[in-house]
């Protein structure tokens, strides 16, 4: 267990509490295998990556797990491997890479709203957004909370289109007791430092489709099968042996990380659930979130402070937070032109303006949670004073 962050008088934390802190192996645990990599002289797509891909495929329960340089390049290659053209239905309440990869693949995003409780793509909204040119739905497991997979699969089958999951947050999640990965046509995972399974940088494309896997494998190598005659435009999206080595070690501790984060999330909920104007992301029965993030949604009228004011109050207590995802993608300069004229995404807009992600990591001590919740209670007291002053002024 990580050493508790010390509490001090007048200021809750004497040192900055980071939003995330990766848990990494000791150098001694890597020394032998690292030496083998250096001795081999093969620094990418070698034996270590091969073993890592096999272990990930077994863990996820899929035929293919293809290691790539990032989740973003994995999405780009997956969209291409699926042969997509035209329109793709996608949530706006997501990290920008979900949509930037679509644009790099020459596709047009069609934004659909999310469910305000789960923060994930609403299957009804997704179906309503389908156009005659739509060839796929891309859904996201926000914060590791599994999307409405069964409902989305029904929509995709009904309309004869592809279903792809941006599973950047998905390692450690369970959908009805099963790991994310086998669902839909393909799932793309992240291995960056903010995730439960850390490889430094990297991604995994998981699929049971032989053709998709084969095209991604070729695509990560510039589209070159080995004879310098590219079969399709590709990328340099190779995963290094060093990243694969980190990933192999991280995989061994993934279940423990997911369980610990869920305990921390439960503690947050217990301590904050009685506060007015605070609500949490809903995880459906039978599912497990990876708790890649832990977020609260702030109702300013009930809490007495806006989300931004709470963020500032926590920053004054040395607590780092994030506002995922503000602005949502459909309001970002690079993508606003793809929003339909007059389009309203009320749940997306509400979440973007009210959500605040609190510190969460895989060996977080309970005392840190207690300090953060104490800081939120202090902010609430400040908000109550503000409300009382406003109400008194209105009566004068």
C-alpha positions, 0 to 999 in steps of 0.5 A, a space after each residue: 500500500 502506498 504511504 499515506 499523504 500527510 494531513 497538516 493543520 489549516 491545509 488538508 494536504 502538505 503535498 500535491 495529490 495527483 489526479 493519477 499515479 501509475 503503479 510500476 514494477 521495481 527495476 529488479 523485477 524487470 532486469 532479467 527480461 530487459 537484459 534479454 531484450 537488449 541482448 536480442 537486439 530486437 526492440 519492436 515486434 519481438 518475442 516479448 510482444 508476442 507473449 504479451 499479445 497471447 496473454 492479453 488474448 487469453 485474458 480477454 477471451 478473444 482470438 486476436 490481441 494486436 499490440 500497437 503504439 497507442 489506442 489512437 493508432 489502434 482506432 485509426 487502423 481498426 476503422 480502416 480495417 473494417 472498411 468504413 466509409 461515410 458516417 459513423 455514429 459516436 458520442 460527443 462525451 468522450 476523449 477527442 481521440 475517439 473522433 480524431 481517429 475517425 477523421 484521420 480515417 476519412 470518416 464523418 462523425 455523427 454525434 449522439 447523446 449519452 445517458 446522463 446516469 451512466 455517461 455512456 452512449 444512449 442506444 436509442 439516441 444512437 439509432 436515431 442518429 443513423 443516416 443512410 450513409 452510416 456504416 458503424 457505431 463507435 461506443 465508449 466505456 467511459 471511465 471503464 463503465 461498460 456501455 450498453 453492449 447488448 442494446 447496441 449490438 441489437 441496433 447494429 445488427 438491425 441496421 447491418 452496420 459495424 459496432 466498435 468499442 473505444 475501450 481505452 478505459 476498459 482493462 479491469 472492467 467486466 460486462 455481466 461477469 466477462 472481460 470487455 473485448 469479445 463484444 462487437 467487431 473490435 475493441 481498442 484498449 489503451 495502455 498509457 500511464 493513466 490506465 490500470 494496465 500500464 505499458 508507458 504507451 501502447 494499445 491493444 486491438 482485440 477482435 475475433 475477426 480474422 480479417 480485421 486482425 490481419 489488416 491491423 497487423 499489416 497496417 501497423 507496419 506501414 501497410 507493408 506485408 514484408 515485400 515493400 508492396 503496401 496492400 493499403 496505406 498504413 502507419 508506423 504503429 509498432 509497439 516496442 519490446 520495452 512497452 510490451 515488457 511493462 505491459 506483461 508485468 502490469 497484467 499480472 496485477 490488473 485484477 488486484 488494481 481493479 478490485 482496489 479501485 472499486 474499494 476506493 470508489 465505494 469509500 468515496 461514495 460512502 463519504 460523499 453520498 449524503 452531501 446535497 448536489 453530489 451524484 455519481 456515475 451509475 454502473 449497471 447491475 452485473 457489471 464492474 467498472 475499472 474505475 479508471 476515473 472516479 467522478 462526481 456531478 455537481 448540481 450547483 443550486 443544491 451544492 452552493 458552488 459550481 463545479 469550477 468553484 469546487 475544483 478551485 477550492 480543491 486546488 487550494 487544498 493541493 488536490 488535483 482534479 480534471 473536468 472530463 470532458 469539457 468542452 465535449 467533442 461536438 463543441 471543439 473547434 476541430 469538430 464543431 462543423 460536424 454537429 448538425 445545425 441546431 443539434 441539442 445534446 442535453 445530457 452531454 452538455 449537462 455532464 460536461 458542465 457539471 462533472 469533476 474527476 477526483 484523484 484515483 490510482 491503483 494503490 491509493 490509501 484510504 486516508 487520501 480519500 478521507 482528506 479529499 472528502 473532508 476538503 469537499 465538505 469544507 467547500 460545501 460549508 463555504 457554499 452554504 454560507 454563500 447561499 445564506 448570504 444570497 438569500 439574506 440579500 434577497 430579503 433586504 
